Amino acid sequence: MSYGVPAESPASQAPVCPRHPDRISYIRCQRCGRAACPECQHPAPVGIQCVDCFRQAGAQAPRYRTAVGGTVREGRPVVTYTLMALCASAYLLQWVVPGFTERFWYRPLLTGFEPWTVLTSAFLHSTGSVLHIAFNLYALWFLGRAMEPMLGRSRFIALYLISALGGSLGVLLLGNPLAPVLGASGAIFGLFGALLILQRRQGGDIRGIVVLLAINLALGFFYPNISWQAHVGGLVTGLACALVLGYAPRGRHRTLVQCLGLAGITAVILVGGLIRVDALYGAVAGLG
């Protein structure tokens, strides 16, 4: 003899998603057993997990590190593509917004009055030749695909921005204080220098990198309207950053050592820039 289940019994109630009580779902989380609607379902190695269990499992999962201590991430180099998008967007604004280029390019003599331009100029490019931005975007794409997974996102963006600062310092120290400069070349040469050090640190073959770097560095000395000063400044800065990132001692304090090292390099750049700016203004005052 069989017995039916009373209509008022909880067993007859359709399961609903805890996060969306208005949604019925007969698919349950493999960990906690709760119902999960399609929006709250996450594929797991075995079955489906709800949002809470998926997040908890992710937090408890071991984090794999790169050779320099960065977090290993799968997928596309997000930072590299973001930097490329920023450069492309700025280039578009240079064409459609009057005075945009002049507002954000770097003029060494005006560093004290426009300090933000030491970084913003690294996202601008010459509107007189599309080859300028095309070459830099290609170089950024080429280097970023290799270096962002190698360093991790935070270390890669730090390297790029600090190298851009180093490129501006090179212009400030060695260039014409009245001549404006713009372009991502300083930051890109910083990536070149860092790749050279890190490849050597890991025992890789660096001959191809040395040849490519030497050719591009030499072009700045033989062709007009190329700021070799930014190239040299970015390259030296990238080398220094890579030494900090690649040779920091392994252990629980490696990230702290790297952060302090990069902060120290940034401080040297800023102090060197302040000293140079003060000297320039003193010279201008003397001429007056």
N, C-alpha and C positions, 0 to 999 in steps of 0.2 A: 504494500500500500504506500502511495506517495502523498506528500503533503505540500500544498502550495505555500508560497511566501506571502504573508499579509501585505496588503497594499501600503500600509503605513510603515512597514519595516524599512530601516535604513538601507538594507541590501538592495531595495528596489529603486533607490535614488540614484540618478545618473551622476557619475563623478564629474566634478568641475575643477577647473584650474584654480589654485589658491590665489594667484595674482590677478586672475580675471574670472571672478565668480559667475559671470554671465555666459561663460564659454564651457561647453561640455566637451570632455576629452576622455577617450578610453585608453589612451597611451599613457603609461606611467613611467616615472623616473626609475631607472635601474638601481639607484642607490637608496633613495628614501621611500619609494613606492607611491609618491603623490602623483596625481594627475597633472599633465602638462599640455597646454594648448600648443598649437603649431608655433606661435610666437615665442613661447618659453622653452621650446625643445632645442637641445643641443646634441649633435651626434657625438658619441663617446666611443672609445675603443670597443666597448661592448654595450650595445643597445643605445638608449636615449637617456639623457640626464636633464633635469630641470635647471633653471637659471642658477639657483642657490648652490646646488651640488656641483654644477659645472665650474662656478667661480671658486668654490672651496677646493675642488680638485686642482684647479690651475694654481692656486696659491700654495698648495702643498707639493706641487710637482718640482723636481730638482731643476735649478736654473744652470744651463750650460754656459760656459764662458769662452770667449775668444782667447787668442794667445796673449793679448794685452789686457785681459780682464773685462772686456765688454760683454754685454748680454747677447747671446746668439739668438737671432731672429730669422725666421723663414719668410720668404716672400720677396717683394720688390724693395729696392733701396729707397725708402720713403724720403729720407732727408735729401738725397741727391736729386730726386725728382722735384722736391719742393724748392730747392735752391735754383734749379733750372727754370721752374715756373716763375719764381720771383724775378729772375733776370729777364725772362721773356716779357713779363707783365710790365716791368720798368721800361723796357725798350719800346713797348707799345705806347706807354705814357709819354715817353720822350717825343714821339711823333705827333701825338694828339693834344698834349697840354703845353702851351707856350711857356717857356722859361723853366720847364721841369728839369732839363739837363743842367742848366746853369745853377739851379738851386741846390742840386745834390752832388755835383762833381766836386773834386777835391782840389783846392788851391792852397798850397802850403802857407803862403803869407797870411791867409785868413783862417788858419787853424784855430786860433784863439777865439774867433768870432763865430765860426761854423764847425765846432768840434765833431758834430754828427757825420760830417762828410768823409771822415777817415774810414767809415764803414759803408755809407750809402753809395759812395763812388764805386765800390766793388760790385754793385748790381747794375751799373749803367754801362752803355757801350756806345761807340761812335755811330752816329746816324749817317755818316758819310760813306760807310762801307759795311754791308751786311756780313762780310767775311769776318769782321771783328767778333761779333756775337756768335756767329756760326762756329768759328773755331773754338771759342771758349766754352760754348755749350757742349760741343763734341768732346773736348778734353775733360770737362766736368763729368759728363756721362761715362766716359771711358775709365777715368780714375775712380769715380764714385762707386761704380759697380764692384770694383775690387776692394776698395778701402773701407767703405761703410760696413760690409759684413766683417771685415778684418778687425775694425776698431769698435764697432757698436755705434749706435746712433749718437749718443751724447758726446762721446769722444771725437767722432767724426765732425760734428758741427762745431765743437770747440776748436779743433784743428783748423777748420776752414776760416772761422771768424778771426782767430788770432793771427793766422797767416795773412789775412786781409789787412789787419792792423799793421803787421810787419811790412807789408808792401807800401802802405802809406808812409810809414816811418822812413823807408828807403828813399821815397820821393822827397820827403822833408829834409833828409840829411844830404842827399846827393844831387837832387834835381834843381831845376829853376824854380825859385819860390813864387814866381809870377805866372808860371805856366800851369793851367788846369790839367788834371789827368782823370781818367775814368777807365773802368774795365775790371774784370774778375781775374786778370792775369796774375796779380800778386798772390791771391789765394790759391790759384791753380798751381803755381810754382811751389807754393808751400806743400800742396798735396804730392807733387813730384818728389820733393825733398824727403817728405815723410815716408813715401813708398820706398825710396832708395834705402833708408835706414832700416825700415821694418823688414824688407825683403832680405837684407844682409843679416839682420838679427835672427831670422828664421832659417838661414842657410840657403836661401834661394839665389838664383843666378841674376845678377844686377847689371850685366853688361849691356843688355838692350835698353834698360832704363837710363844708364849713363849716357849712351849715345843719343837717345831721344832728348834727354835733358840738355846735353851740350849743344845740340843743333838748335833747339828752341831758345836757349839762352843766348847763343851767338847771334841769332836773328835780331835781337834787340839792339845790338851794337852796330849793325850794318844797315838797318833799314830805318828811315826817318819816321817820326810820329809813333814810335814804340818806346814805352817807358821801361828801359832796362833797369832803372833804379827800383821800380816796383817789383820787377822780376827778382832782382838780387835780394831785396828786403824780404819778400815772401819766401824765397828759397831758404835763406838763412833761418828765418823763423820756423819754417816747417821742419828743417833739420833738428833744431833745438827741441821742438815739441815732440818729435818722434823719439829722440833720445830719452826724454822724460817718460813717454808712454811705453816704449819698448824695453827699457832697462830698469824700470821701477822694480824693486824686489818683490817676488811673489809672496803671498800671504794675506792675512786679513786686513793689513793696512795698505795694500797696494793702491787701492783707489784713492785713499787719502793722500798718499805720496804723489800720485799723479795730479790730483787736483791742486795741491800746493805747488808742484812744479810748474804747471800751466799758469797758475795765478802769478807765480814769480816772473815768468816770461812776459806776461801781460804787463806787470808792474814795471819791468825794465823798459818795455816799449813806451809806456805812458810817461815815465820819468824822462827817458831820452827825448821824447817828443817835446815835453815841457821845457827842457833845457834848450833845445834847438829853437823853439818858438821864442823863448826869452831872448836868445842871442840875435835872432832875426829882427825882433822889434827894437832891440837896443841899437842894431846897425841902422835901421830906418830912422830912429830918433836922432842918431848921430849925424845922418845926412841932412836932417831938417835943421 
